[in-house]
Amino acid sequence: MRLLLILSCVALWPAWGQAQARPPATALTAARDLTADARVMRAERIPMLVLFAQRDCSWCERTRREFLLPMQKDPAEAARVRMRQINIDSDAPLTDFSGHHTTHRAFARAHQASLTPTLMFFGPDGEQLAEAIVGFQTADFYGATIDQGIAQSLARLRAAR
């Protein structure tokens, strides 16, 4: 009996190791109503970081899993920035910052987000606050680049008040 238990564990070991090395990622909150988000952003004086992604984009998944999801789960980061995802290949409905009804695809096109992943930083009026981060840069500096975009966005928002 003990041998059977040991053999079962050994047989499952590769699958367990893979699951541990790459935990399943949950999604960022999909953008639905940016006007409602803007009210919160204005009240809290924080920017929005938008991930422009598309289906089957492994770099988008890596950006989410390694950088954005950990930030989203950290209360200190959540207090600094609101995060949303826009899928450039989706016709999901979206209310933009001006209250107009559009789609994820049309919003991405209007903001010239055609390469994925692209990260953009927006203020509550829909203004872009920092330079977009296009593509997945080297992982060593990617987190610092995101943090720099958030810091620059926060500074611009607070200077405008």
Secondary structure, 3 states (H helix, E strand, C coil): CHHHHHHHHHHHHHHHHHHHHCCCCCCCCECCEHHHHHHHHHHHCCCEEEEEECCCCHHHHHHHHHHHHHHHHCHHHHCCCEEEEEECCCCCEEECCCCCEEEHHHHHHHCCCCCCCEEEEECCCCCEEEEEEECCCCHHHHHHHHHHHHHHHHHHHHHCC
